[in-house]
Amino acid sequence: MTRLISEQVLKIPATLASYDRQLTKIIGWSLKELAQASVGFDSADTAISNSSYDSSSHFSTDSQSCRSRDNNPLNAGALKISAVKETVNPSSITAANPAAAFTNPADHRVAVIPITTGQGQIKGFSEALCAIAGHLGFPAFITNATDVAGLAEACQSDASIVLMADDHCYIAFNLLTRRLAGNDEATAKGYTTALKKMAGGLAAKEILLIGAGPLGTAAAQSLLREGTSLMIHDLVSEKEDALAESLSPEERKQITTGFTLEQALSSTNLIFDASCGEGFIPAALLKPDACIAAPGLPLGLDAAAARQYADRLIHDPLQIGTAVMLFQALQRGHSS
């Protein structure tokens, strides 16, 4: 995963409402609706409408529910480990007993655990995750303790889902059902669903996938499940080969490699940018009706192209991936 910088996340809590308006303008869905669609939830699954909660009751930058650990003297050394109350028996969650799955976000308290290993915490990162969870209707808080002590605090605070990330991995984990959701797969699913909605379907269409790293590989698998064919481009040909090797023989029949970026952009209007290159795609190379899903950071479009295609561009640092992860964590099962 790409390590974020503070400038990319500090404004997220204050801009979620405007983010939702822009996303709705582009694809007709809010962030919550997109996340639900990405994991296959419908109104019957969630048992909650998108207008039945007030996100401000779940998150406020001034509230105790999303506090910064610096505002509380509790720390790892002071944390007392006590018995954790069992709130649900995972074996009771069956298709015949859907209510036990608690698919209403308001029934699931989300704990954001700051992680200090590696390069350390990113200023504003925990607050951004907490804000996104609250915006979706999950009661959310940031643990005062970090790392393992933070996990213990989450358990003692009756959290059912935890969000945590280090330099290499970002996950949502349901403590009740052992459901694990990873960011690459969730981001790929979310952006595939957004591109599908924006393009009016993806079946039998050709898509340019830029970037063949972990996110690009997850995106390839997600896009191919929609019945697409893929042109895969990476500056490192060995990464293209590795991505191809990760696919099934049938899936490999649906991909092509070995072309220039200019050649690929001239032949399709559907682009999935999973690369970490910045500003290498000018507007002059894009078709007038191009639709771009760009989870890669930083943005591959140059500034002029980003402005010109703003109404057909999906791009954010955390929102879609985090939202899909949280709803994946509500699904039954033990992995995403």
C-alpha positions in Angstrom: 0.0 0.0 0.0 1.1 3.6 -0.7 2.0 5.5 2.5 -0.1 8.6 2.7 1.1 12.0 3.9 -0.8 14.3 6.3 -1.8 16.8 3.6 -3.9 14.0 1.9 -5.9 13.2 5.0 -6.2 16.2 7.3 -9.2 17.7 5.4 -11.2 14.5 5.1 -13.3 14.9 8.3 -14.5 18.4 7.3 -15.1 17.6 3.7 -17.1 14.4 3.8 -20.4 16.1 3.0 -19.0 17.8 -0.1 -17.3 14.6 -1.1 -20.6 12.8 -1.0 -22.2 15.5 -3.1 -19.5 15.2 -5.8 -19.6 11.4 -5.8 -23.4 11.5 -6.1 -23.1 13.9 -9.0 -20.7 11.6 -10.8 -22.3 8.1 -10.2 -25.6 8.8 -8.5 -24.6 7.1 -5.3 -23.3 8.4 -1.9 -20.2 6.8 -0.4 -22.4 4.6 1.8 -24.5 3.5 -1.2 -21.3 2.7 -3.2 -19.8 0.7 -0.4 -23.0 -1.3 0.1 -23.3 -2.0 -3.6 -19.6 -3.1 -3.8 -20.2 -5.8 -1.2 -23.6 -6.9 -2.5 -25.7 -5.4 0.3 -29.2 -4.1 -0.4 -31.8 -2.4 1.8 -33.0 -5.8 3.2 -29.4 -6.8 4.1 -28.6 -3.6 5.9 -32.0 -3.1 7.5 -31.2 0.6 7.5 -31.9 3.4 5.0 -29.4 5.9 4.0 -31.5 8.7 5.6 -32.1 6.9 8.9 -29.0 8.1 10.7 -27.4 11.3 11.6 -23.6 11.0 11.0 -23.0 13.9 13.3 -24.2 11.8 16.2 -21.4 9.2 15.4 -18.6 11.6 14.7 -17.6 15.1 15.7 -14.1 16.5 15.7 -14.9 17.9 19.2 -16.6 14.9 20.6 -15.3 12.4 23.1 -16.3 9.5 20.8 -13.5 10.4 18.3 -11.0 11.8 20.7 -7.2 12.1 20.1 -5.1 9.9 22.4 -3.2 13.1 23.3 -6.3 14.4 25.1 -6.4 11.6 27.6 -3.8 10.5 30.1 -4.5 6.7 29.5 -1.5 5.1 27.9 -0.2 1.6 27.3 1.5 1.5 30.7 -1.7 2.5 32.5 -4.0 0.1 30.6 -5.5 -2.5 32.9 -6.5 -5.7 31.1 -9.8 -7.1 32.3 -12.3 -9.7 31.1 -14.0 -8.9 27.8 -17.7 -9.4 27.6 -18.8 -11.7 24.8 -21.6 -9.9 23.0 -22.4 -12.4 20.3 -21.8 -16.1 19.5 -20.3 -16.2 16.0 -21.8 -19.7 15.5 -25.3 -18.1 15.8 -24.7 -16.2 12.6 -26.4 -18.2 9.9 -28.5 -17.6 6.8 -31.5 -18.7 8.9 -30.7 -16.1 11.5 -29.7 -12.9 9.6 -30.6 -10.6 12.5 -27.6 -12.1 14.4 -25.2 -10.6 11.8 -26.0 -7.1 13.0 -25.7 -5.6 9.5 -27.0 -2.2 10.7 -23.8 -0.1 11.1 -25.3 1.6 14.2 -25.0 -1.8 15.9 -21.2 -2.0 15.4 -18.8 0.1 17.4 -15.6 0.8 15.4 -12.3 1.3 17.1 -9.5 3.0 15.2 -6.2 1.8 16.7 -3.1 4.1 16.1 -0.1 2.0 15.1 3.4 3.4 15.8 5.6 0.8 14.2 7.7 1.5 11.0 7.6 5.2 10.1 5.1 5.9 12.7 1.7 7.6 12.8 0.5 10.0 10.0 -1.0 13.2 11.4 -4.7 13.2 10.9 -4.9 9.5 9.7 -6.8 8.1 12.7 -9.1 11.1 12.8 -9.9 10.6 9.1 -10.8 6.9 9.6 -12.9 7.7 12.5 -14.8 10.4 10.5 -15.4 8.1 7.6 -16.8 5.4 9.9 -19.0 7.9 11.6 -20.2 9.3 8.3 -21.3 5.8 7.3 -23.3 5.4 10.5 -20.9 3.4 12.6 -20.3 4.7 16.2 -16.6 5.2 16.1 -13.7 6.2 18.4 -9.9 6.3 18.5 -8.3 4.3 21.2 -6.1 6.2 23.7 -3.5 3.4 23.7 -1.6 2.4 20.6 -0.6 -0.9 19.0 -1.3 -4.1 21.1 -2.5 -2.0 24.0 -4.9 -0.3 21.7 -6.3 -3.6 20.5 -6.9 -4.6 24.2 -8.6 -1.3 24.8 -10.9 -1.8 21.8 -11.9 -5.2 23.1 -12.6 -3.8 26.6 -14.6 -0.9 25.1 -17.0 -3.3 23.4 -15.8 -2.5 19.8 -16.9 -5.1 17.3 -14.8 -3.8 14.4 -11.2 -2.5 14.5 -9.4 -0.4 11.9 -5.6 -0.4 11.9 -2.7 0.2 9.5 1.0 0.0 9.4 3.4 0.8 6.6 2.5 -2.3 4.7 -1.1 -3.4 5.6 -4.4 -1.7 6.3 -7.2 -3.8 7.6 -10.7 -3.9 9.1 -11.3 -6.8 11.4 -14.6 -7.9 12.9 -13.8 -9.1 16.4 -17.2 -11.0 16.7 -17.2 -12.9 13.4 -13.4 -12.9 12.6 -14.2 -11.3 9.2 -11.0 -9.7 7.8 -11.1 -7.1 5.1 -7.9 -5.8 3.4 -7.5 -2.4 1.8 -6.2 -3.4 -1.6 -9.1 -5.8 -2.3 -11.7 -3.4 -0.8 -10.3 -0.5 -2.8 -10.3 -2.5 -6.0 -14.0 -3.6 -5.4 -15.1 -0.1 -4.6 -13.5 1.6 -7.6 -14.6 -1.2 -9.9 -18.2 -0.7 -8.8 -17.8 3.1 -9.2 -16.4 2.7 -12.7 -19.2 0.2 -13.6 -21.9 2.7 -12.5 -20.2 5.6 -14.2 -19.8 3.7 -17.5 -23.3 2.1 -17.5 -21.8 -1.4 -17.1 -18.5 -3.1 -17.8 -19.4 -6.4 -19.4 -17.6 -7.0 -22.7 -15.9 -3.7 -22.5 -12.1 -3.1 -22.8 -10.4 -1.3 -19.9 -6.9 0.1 -19.5 -5.4 -0.9 -16.2 -2.4 1.2 -15.3 -0.2 -0.3 -12.5 0.5 -4.0 -11.9 1.4 -3.9 -8.2 -0.7 -5.3 -5.3 -3.6 -2.8 -5.9 -3.4 -3.3 -9.7 -3.5 -7.1 -9.2 -6.5 -6.9 -7.0 -8.1 -4.5 -9.5 -7.5 -6.9 -12.4 -9.2 -9.7 -10.6 -12.2 -7.5 -9.7 -12.5 -6.1 -13.2 -12.3 -9.5 -14.9 -15.1 -10.7 -12.7 -17.3 -8.1 -14.4 -16.6 -9.8 -17.8 -14.2 -7.2 -19.1 -11.1 -7.5 -21.2 -8.0 -5.7 -19.9 -5.0 -3.9 -21.4 -2.4 -3.9 -18.6 0.4 -1.3 -18.6 3.2 -1.0 -16.1 6.6 0.6 -16.6 8.2 -2.6 -15.2 7.4 -5.4 -17.6 8.2 -8.0 -14.9 5.2 -6.7 -12.9 2.9 -7.2 -15.9 4.2 -10.8 -16.1 3.7 -11.4 -12.4 0.2 -10.1 -12.6 -0.6 -12.4 -15.5 0.8 -15.3 -13.6 -1.6 -14.6 -10.7 -4.6 -15.1 -12.9 -6.3 -18.3 -14.0 -5.7 -19.6 -17.6 -9.1 -18.4 -18.6 -8.5 -15.0 -17.2 -5.2 -14.6 -19.0 -7.1 -14.9 -22.3 -8.8 -11.7 -21.4 -5.7 -9.6 -20.9 -3.1 -8.0 -23.2 0.2 -6.4 -22.4 3.2 -5.0 -24.3 2.0 -1.6 -25.6 2.7 2.0 -24.9 0.5 4.1 -22.7 -0.3 6.3 -25.7 -1.4 3.3 -27.7 -3.7 2.1 -24.9 -5.2 5.5 -24.2 -6.1 5.9 -27.8 -8.1 2.7 -27.9 -10.4 2.9 -24.9 -12.3 5.4 -22.8 -12.3 3.4 -19.6 -9.3 3.8 -17.4 -8.4 2.3 -14.0 -5.2 3.9 -12.7 -3.7 1.8 -9.9 -0.2 3.3 -10.3 1.8 5.5 -8.0 2.9 7.9 -10.8 2.1 11.6 -10.6 0.8 13.8 -13.4 1.9 11.6 -16.3 -1.5 11.5 -18.1 -2.3 14.8 -20.0 -5.8 15.6 -21.2 -4.6 15.4 -24.8 -4.1 11.6 -24.5 -7.6 11.0 -23.2 -10.8 10.4 -25.2 -13.4 13.1 -24.8 -15.8 10.6 -23.0 -13.1 9.0 -20.8 -14.2 7.6 -17.5 -11.4 7.3 -14.9 -11.3 5.4 -11.7 -8.0 6.4 -10.0 -7.3 4.9 -6.6 -3.6 5.2 -7.1 -1.7 7.9 -5.2 -0.7 10.4 -6.2 -3.1 11.1 -9.1 -1.8 10.0 -12.5 -3.7 12.7 -14.4 -2.0 16.1 -14.6 -3.7 19.1 -13.1 -5.3 20.3 -16.3 -6.7 16.8 -17.1 -8.0 16.4 -13.5 -9.9 19.7 -13.9 -11.2 18.9 -17.4 -12.4 15.4 -16.4 -13.6 16.2 -12.8 -17.1 15.0 -13.5 -15.9 11.7 -14.8 -13.0 11.1 -12.3 -13.2 9.0 -9.1 -10.2 9.6 -6.9 -9.6 9.9 -3.1 -7.0 8.9 -0.6 -9.0 6.8 1.8 -12.8 7.2 1.6 -13.9 4.4 -0.8 -11.4 1.8 0.4 -12.3 2.4 4.0 -16.0 2.4 3.4 -15.9 -0.9 1.5 -13.7 -2.5 4.1 -16.2 -1.6 6.9 -19.1 -3.1 5.0 -17.0 -6.2 4.1 -16.4 -6.6 7.8 -20.1 -6.9 8.3 -20.4 -9.8 5.9 -20.5 -13.4 7.2 -17.4 -15.5 6.9 -13.8 -15.3 7.9 -12.1 -13.4 5.1 -12.7 -10.9 2.4 
